Amino acid sequence: MWQKLVQAWKIKEVRNNLIFVIAMMALFRFLASIPLPGINVAALQRYLETNQILGMFNMFSGGTLENFSVVAMGVAPFITASIVFQLLGMIFPKIEEMQKDSEQGRQKINQWSRMLTVPLSVIQAFGLIAILKASSVQIVNNMNAFQLVTLITTVTGGTVFLMWIGELITEKKVGNGTSLLIFAGIVSGLPSMIQRALISYDSSQLVTWVGYAVAAIVTIVGVVFITEAQRNIPVQYARQVRGMGGGVASNLPLRMLMAGVIPIIFAVSMLIFPTVIAQFFIQAKSAWVADGARWVLMVLQNQTVYAALYFALVVIFTYFYTSIVFKPDQIAENLQKQGGFIPGIRPGTPTSEYLQHVINRITLPGSLFLGAIAVLPVLIQNYTGTQAFAIGGTSLLIVVSVVIESMKQIESHVTMREYDAY
């Protein structure tokens, strides 16, 4: 890995891209350190330690919520907007066709996602402030309507700015921009997290600490194994050489976990969104609407229910996102055009069905692993009663996945330059 990084740094274009990405992440962390007026930051940080859902939201916003900075919402509204249009693609055939067949269509959907991010950011910001106001801790100071509108407008602008930065980073092709921003937030919070853990360390917690260390090692090894695991499908290519029959054997690699860390990001966004919406209806004049909103909040605050929903959503979104990035019909069509076939499988529709069957089977262990890693911190917290590293498992999963994804893209740049040299 280090050798590839050294080789990449020697390539001017790649070096400039890496410097740009690092500068953008540094800018993001600078903005995340600028708090907004009207919020008791110390009380907010204490509240986040006791609220599982908002704690996860803080992690996926890149640690911007704990200071209620100008980018307090992070990229969560943009992720939610992307989820909305991907779900709409399953309902409306025209949107699905745009997602699959046309680069221009995909760009148009991305533009719609950007536009939807603005109202979603306003809704989530208002709902978040409502949640903080309803807490038992005095987090939000008394503010008039103008101050409230200014606060919401500022954080909405911060979200749009981060969305733009994320797309600029993605264009540099050294990693996914949204994932790298979340990665930067997690890494920046690790020193303070370790400091708090060391301060609160007690010799009676030795077994718990050993458990955390073992869980971290298992998570790293498991993430690398699951991310790199693949099923090689044998492919035979027929060809003619000077009038004589011949063939070339090859493999079609199918990765066990094509979705990466995206399912966890989607699952957290889906868990946060109902909480934000429910806050709007707590004070509703209709009794049954207010009771329904309180019931939603009560259910999601139950850690057992939260863990079960979290696990289920991760598994579902793993399959869902895999179906978006993996197109067996297109692969089968391309193989047929190139004169390739899978031994024992007829070209065309049978090949597509076979590939879909294989990907469904190999995705199952990957989705279960993601779900287990996602809920592992919640289970550890329930059994040990400690808040230290309460979200460490998911954080570690994201960090390792993002590093692997970025390293692969950097390695592809190096490999391409080596071929160009020949």
DOMAR-101118 format. One record per residue (C-alpha): residue in three letters; z negated, y negated, x. Coordinates in steps of 0.2 Angstrom, whole numbers, plus 5000, padded with zeros to 4 digits. Each point is the difference from the previous one (the first is absolute). Example, Ala and Ser with C-alpha at 12.3 -4.5 7.8 and 13.67 -1.06 7.14 Angstrom:
! DOMAR-101118
> Ala;4961;5022;5062 .
> Ser;5003;4983;5006 .
This chain:
! DOMAR-101118
> Met;5000;5000;5000 .
> Trp;4995;4988;5014 .
> Gln;5016;5004;5009 .
> Lys;5010;4996;4985 .
> Leu;4991;4983;4998 .
> Val;5003;4995;5018 .
> Gln;5019;5005;4998 .
> Ala;5001;4990;4983 .
> Trp;4991;4985;5009 .
> Lys;5014;4999;5013 .
> Ile;5013;4998;4986 .
> Lys;5002;4982;4997 .
> Glu;5004;5001;4981 .
> Val;4986;5013;4997 .
> Arg;4988;4989;5010 .
> Asn;5004;4985;4990 .
> Asn;4998;5009;4984 .
> Leu;4983;5007;5005 .
> Ile;4994;4982;5006 .
> Phe;5006;4993;4983 .
> Val;4990;5014;4990 .
> Ile;4985;4997;5010 .
> Ala;5001;4981;4998 .
> Met;5002;5003;4981 .
> Met;4985;5011;4999 .
> Ala;4990;4987;5010 .
> Leu;5005;4987;4988 .
> Phe;4995;5011;4985 .
> Arg;4983;5002;5008 .
> Phe;4998;4982;5003 .
> Leu;5004;4996;4982 .
> Ala;4987;5014;4995 .
> Ser;4986;4991;5009 .
> Ile;5003;4983;4990 .
> Pro;4988;5001;4985 .
> Leu;5003;4991;4984 .
> Pro;4987;4988;4992 .
> Gly;4989;5005;4985 .
> Ile;4996;5017;5006 .
> Asn;4984;5006;5007 .
> Val;5007;5011;5014 .
> Ala;4984;5008;5005 .
> Ala;4996;5006;4983 .
> Leu;5018;5006;4998 .
> Gln;4999;5011;5015 .
> Arg;4983;5008;4994 .
> Tyr;5009;5003;4983 .
> Leu;5015;5008;5008 .
> Glu;4988;5013;5009 .
> Thr;4994;5006;4983 .
> Asn;5016;5000;4990 .
> Gln;5011;5014;5004 .
> Ile;5016;4994;4992 .
> Leu;4999;4982;5007 .
> Gly;4996;5007;5017 .
> Met;5016;5010;4999 .
> Phe;5009;4985;4994 .
> Asn;4993;4990;5015 .
> Met;5006;5014;5012 .
> Phe;5018;5000;4992 .
> Ser;5001;4981;5000 .
> Gly;4997;5001;5019 .
> Gly;4982;4994;5000 .
> Thr;5005;4983;4992 .
> Leu;4988;5002;4985 .
> Glu;4984;5000;5009 .
> Asn;5002;4982;5005 .
> Phe;5010;4995;4985 .
> Ser;5013;4992;5011 .
> Val;5016;4992;4996 .
> Val;5008;5017;5000 .
> Ala;4986;5008;4990 .
> Met;5011;5011;4989 .
> Gly;5010;5007;5015 .
> Val;5016;5009;4996 .
> Ala;4992;5010;4985 .
> Pro;5010;4990;4987 .
> Phe;5016;5004;5009 .
> Ile;4996;5018;5001 .
> Thr;4996;5000;4981 .
> Ala;5016;4992;4996 .
> Ser;5010;5013;5010 .
> Ile;4990;5014;4991 .
> Val;5005;4992;4983 .
> Phe;5019;5000;5004 .
> Gln;4999;5018;5007 .
> Leu;4992;5005;4984 .
> Leu;5013;4991;4989 .
> Gly;5013;5009;5010 .
> Met;4993;5016;4992 .
> Ile;5002;4993;4983 .
> Phe;5016;4990;5000 .
> Pro;5015;5009;5007 .
> Lys;5009;4984;5005 .
> Ile;4985;4995;5012 .
> Glu;5000;5018;5007 .
> Glu;5019;4999;5003 .
> Met;4997;4983;5009 .
> Gln;4986;5008;5011 .
> Lys;5011;5015;5005 .
> Asp;5018;4995;5002 .
> Ser;5002;4982;5005 .
> Glu;4993;4990;5014 .
> Gln;5003;4984;4991 .
> Gly;4991;5008;4985 .
> Arg;4985;5004;5011 .
> Gln;5000;4982;5007 .
> Lys;5000;4993;4982 .
> Ile;4985;5011;4996 .
> Asn;4991;4994;5015 .
> Gln;5004;4982;4994 .
> Trp;4993;5004;4983 .
> Ser;4984;5008;5009 .
> Arg;4998;4983;5009 .
> Met;5001;4990;4985 .
> Leu;4988;5012;4990 .
> Thr;4987;4998;5015 .
> Val;4997;4982;4995 .
> Pro;4993;5003;4982 .
> Leu;4991;5016;5006 .
> Ser;4992;4990;5014 .
> Val;4994;4987;4987 .
> Ile;4993;5013;4988 .
> Gln;4992;5010;5014 .
> Ala;4992;4984;5008 .
> Phe;4993;4994;4983 .
> Gly;4994;5018;4996 .
> Leu;4992;5001;5017 .
> Ile;4991;4983;4998 .
> Ala;4994;5007;4983 .
> Ile;4993;5015;5008 .
> Leu;4991;4990;5013 .
> Lys;4993;4989;4986 .
> Ala;4994;5014;4990 .
> Ser;4990;5008;5014 .
> Ser;4981;4999;5002 .
> Val;5002;4991;5016 .
> Gln;5004;4981;5000 .
> Ile;5017;5001;5009 .
> Val;5011;4987;4991 .
> Asn;4993;4982;5000 .
> Asn;5002;4990;4984 .
> Met;5018;4993;5000 .
> Asn;5010;4990;4988 .
> Ala;5017;5005;4993 .
> Phe;5009;4990;5014 .
> Gln;4991;5009;5014 .
> Leu;5003;5017;4992 .
> Val;5019;4996;4998 .
> Thr;5000;4994;5018 .
> Leu;4991;5016;5006 .
> Ile;5012;5011;4991 .
> Thr;5015;4991;5006 .
> Thr;4995;5000;5018 .
> Val;4997;5019;5000 .
> Thr;5016;5003;4991 .
> Gly;5009;4990;5013 .
> Gly;4992;5010;5013 .
> Thr;5006;5016;4993 .
> Val;5018;4994;4999 .
> Phe;4998;4994;5018 .
> Leu;4994;5018;5005 .
> Met;5014;5008;4991 .
> Trp;5012;4990;5009 .
> Ile;4992;5004;5017 .
> Gly;5000;5018;4995 .
> Glu;5019;5000;4997 .
> Leu;5003;4991;5016 .
> Ile;4990;5013;5010 .
> Thr;5009;5014;4991 .
> Glu;5017;4993;5005 .
> Lys;4995;5002;5018 .
> Lys;5000;5019;4998 .
> Val;4984;5003;5009 .
> Gly;4990;5006;4985 .
> Asn;4998;4996;4981 .
> Gly;4994;4982;4999 .
> Thr;4988;5003;4985 .
> Ser;4992;5014;5009 .
> Leu;4998;4991;5016 .
> Leu;4991;4986;4992 .
> Ile;4988;5012;4992 .
> Phe;4998;5008;5017 .
> Ala;4996;4983;5008 .
> Gly;4987;4997;4987 .
> Ile;4992;5017;5003 .
> Val;5000;4999;5019 .
> Ser;4993;4983;5000 .
> Gly;4985;5006;4989 .
> Leu;4996;5015;5011 .
> Pro;4989;4991;5013 .
> Ser;4989;4992;4987 .
> Met;4999;5016;4991 .
> Ile;4994;5009;5015 .
> Gln;4988;4986;5004 .
> Arg;4992;5001;4983 .
> Ala;4999;5019;5002 .
> Leu;4992;4999;5017 .
> Ile;4987;4987;4993 .
> Ser;4995;5011;4986 .
> Tyr;5000;5016;5010 .
> Asp;4985;5011;4998 .
> Ser;4996;5016;5010 .
> Ser;4998;5009;4983 .
> Gln;5018;4997;4997 .
> Leu;5006;5010;5015 .
> Val;5007;5014;4989 .
> Thr;5010;4987;4989 .
> Trp;5007;4992;5015 .
> Val;5006;5017;5007 .
> Gly;5008;5003;4983 .
> Tyr;5009;4983;5001 .
> Ala;5006;5005;5018 .
> Val;5006;5017;4994 .
> Ala;5008;4992;4984 .
> Ala;5009;4987;5011 .
> Ile;5007;5014;5012 .
> Val;5005;5011;4986 .
> Thr;5009;4985;4991 .
> Ile;5010;4995;5016 .
> Val;5005;5018;5004 .
> Gly;5004;5003;4982 .
> Val;5010;4984;4997 .
> Val;5011;5004;5016 .
> Phe;5002;5018;4995 .
> Ile;5005;4996;4982 .
> Thr;5011;4985;5005 .
> Glu;5010;5010;5013 .
> Ala;5001;5016;4990 .
> Gln;5017;5004;4994 .
> Arg;5010;5015;4993 .
> Asn;5017;5003;5008 .
> Ile;5013;5005;4988 .
> Pro;5014;5010;5009 .
> Val;5018;4992;4997 .
> Gln;5016;5007;5005 .
> Tyr;5015;4989;5003 .
> Ala;5017;5008;4999 .
> Arg;5014;4994;5011 .
> Gln;5017;5005;5007 .
> Val;5003;5000;5019 .
> Arg;5019;5002;5004 .
> Gly;5003;5010;4985 .
> Met;4986;5012;5003 .
> Gly;4985;5001;4988 .
> Gly;4983;4994;5007 .
> Gly;4984;4992;4995 .
> Val;4986;4989;5006 .
> Ala;4981;5004;4995 .
> Ser;4988;4986;4997 .
> Asn;4984;4996;4991 .
> Leu;4995;4988;4986 .
> Pro;4982;4994;5003 .
> Leu;4990;4997;4985 .
> Arg;4983;4991;5004 .
> Met;4985;5006;4991 .
> Leu;4994;4982;4997 .
> Met;5015;4989;4997 .
> Ala;4990;4987;4991 .
> Gly;4988;4995;5014 .
> Val;4986;4990;4996 .
> Ile;5008;4991;4985 .
> Pro;4992;5011;4987 .
> Ile;4983;4995;5004 .
> Ile;5005;4981;4999 .
> Phe;5008;5004;4983 .
> Ala;4985;5009;4994 .
> Val;4988;4986;5005 .
> Ser;5011;4987;4992 .
> Met;5000;5010;4984 .
> Leu;4981;5002;5000 .
> Ile;4997;4981;5003 .
> Phe;5012;4994;4987 .
> Pro;4991;5007;4985 .
> Thr;4983;4992;5007 .
> Val;5009;4983;5001 .
> Ile;5007;5001;4983 .
> Ala;4984;5006;4992 .
> Gln;4991;4984;5006 .
> Phe;5011;4990;4989 .
> Phe;4994;5008;4984 .
> Ile;4981;5002;5004 .
> Gln;4997;4984;4990 .
> Ala;5012;5004;4986 .
> Lys;4996;4995;4983 .
> Ser;5005;5017;4993 .
> Ala;4985;5012;5003 .
> Trp;5011;5015;5003 .
> Val;5011;4991;5013 .
> Ala;4984;4994;5009 .
> Asp;4992;5018;4999 .
> Gly;5016;5008;5006 .
> Ala;5001;4988;5015 .
> Arg;4982;5004;5005 .
> Trp;5003;5019;4998 .
> Val;5015;4998;5012 .
> Leu;4989;4991;5013 .
> Met;4986;5013;4997 .
> Val;5011;5015;5003 .
> Leu;5008;4993;5016 .
> Gln;4983;4996;5007 .
> Asn;4995;5018;4998 .
> Gln;5003;5007;5017 .
> Thr;5004;5018;4994 .
> Val;5013;4994;4988 .
> Tyr;5006;4987;5013 .
> Ala;5002;5014;5013 .
> Ala;5009;5012;4987 .
> Leu;5012;4986;4994 .
> Tyr;5003;4995;5018 .
> Phe;5004;5018;5006 .
> Ala;5012;5003;4985 .
> Leu;5009;4984;5002 .
> Val;5003;5003;5019 .
> Val;5007;5017;4996 .
> Ile;5011;4993;4986 .
> Phe;5007;4986;5010 .
> Thr;5003;5011;5015 .
> Tyr;5012;5010;4989 .
> Phe;5007;4984;4991 .
> Tyr;5004;4991;5017 .
> Thr;5007;5016;5007 .
> Ser;5012;5001;4986 .
> Ile;5006;4982;5003 .
> Val;5003;5002;5019 .
> Phe;5007;5018;4999 .
> Lys;5016;5002;4991 .
> Pro;5005;5019;4999 .
> Asp;5016;4996;4990 .
> Gln;5006;4988;5014 .
> Ile;4996;5012;5014 .
> Ala;5009;5014;4991 .
> Glu;5015;4989;4997 .
> Asn;5000;4995;5018 .
> Leu;4999;5017;5007 .
> Gln;5014;5006;4989 .
> Lys;5011;4986;5006 .
> Gln;4997;5004;5018 .
> Gly;5003;5018;4997 .
> Gly;4982;5005;5002 .
> Phe;4990;5013;4990 .
> Ile;4983;5008;5000 .
> Pro;5002;5019;5003 .
> Gly;4998;5010;4984 .
> Ile;5001;4984;4989 .
> Arg;5016;4994;4991 .
> Pro;5005;4982;5004 .
> Gly;4998;4987;4987 .
> Thr;4987;5001;4986 .
> Pro;4992;5016;5006 .
> Thr;4997;4992;5017 .
> Ser;4992;4985;4992 .
> Glu;4989;5011;4989 .
> Tyr;4995;5010;5016 .
> Leu;4995;4984;5010 .
> Gln;4990;4993;4985 .
> His;4991;5017;4999 .
> Val;4996;5000;5018 .
> Ile;4994;4982;5001 .
> Asn;4989;5002;4984 .
> Arg;4991;5015;5009 .
> Ile;4998;4992;5017 .
> Thr;4994;4983;4992 .
> Leu;4985;5009;4992 .
> Pro;4989;5002;5015 .
> Gly;5005;4983;5006 .
> Ser;4995;4992;4984 .
> Leu;4983;5010;4999 .
> Phe;4996;4995;5018 .
> Leu;5003;4981;4996 .
> Gly;4989;5001;4984 .
> Ala;4986;5009;5010 .
> Ile;5000;4987;5014 .
> Ala;5000;4986;4987 .
> Val;4985;5006;4990 .
> Leu;4991;5007;5016 .
> Pro;4991;4984;5003 .
> Val;4994;4999;4982 .
> Leu;4993;5017;5001 .
> Ile;4991;4997;5016 .
> Gln;4993;4984;4993 .
> Asn;4993;5010;4985 .
> Tyr;4992;5014;5010 .
> Thr;4993;4989;5014 .
> Gly;4996;4984;4991 .
> Thr;5006;4989;5014 .
> Gln;5013;4986;5000 .
> Ala;5005;5001;5018 .
> Phe;5018;5005;5002 .
> Ala;5002;5001;4981 .
> Ile;5018;4998;5001 .
> Gly;5003;5006;5017 .
> Gly;5010;5016;4995 .
> Thr;5013;4990;4991 .
> Ser;5000;4987;5013 .
> Leu;5003;5013;5014 .
> Leu;5014;5008;4990 .
> Ile;5009;4983;4998 .
> Val;4998;4996;5019 .
> Val;5006;5017;5006 .
> Ser;5015;5000;4988 .
> Val;5005;4982;5004 .
> Val;4999;5004;5019 .
> Ile;5011;5015;4998 .
> Glu;5013;4992;4989 .
> Ser;5001;4985;5012 .
> Met;5001;5011;5015 .
> Lys;5014;5010;4993 .
> Gln;5010;4984;4996 .
> Ile;4997;4994;5018 .
> Glu;5005;5017;5007 .
> Ser;5016;4999;4990 .
> His;5004;4983;5008 .
> Val;4997;5007;5017 .
> Thr;5011;5016;4997 .
> Met;5014;4989;4993 .
> Arg;5000;4989;5016 .
> Glu;5000;5016;5010 .
> Tyr;5016;5006;4991 .
> Asp;5008;4983;5002 .
> Ala;4997;5001;5019 .
> Tyr;5010;5016;5001 .
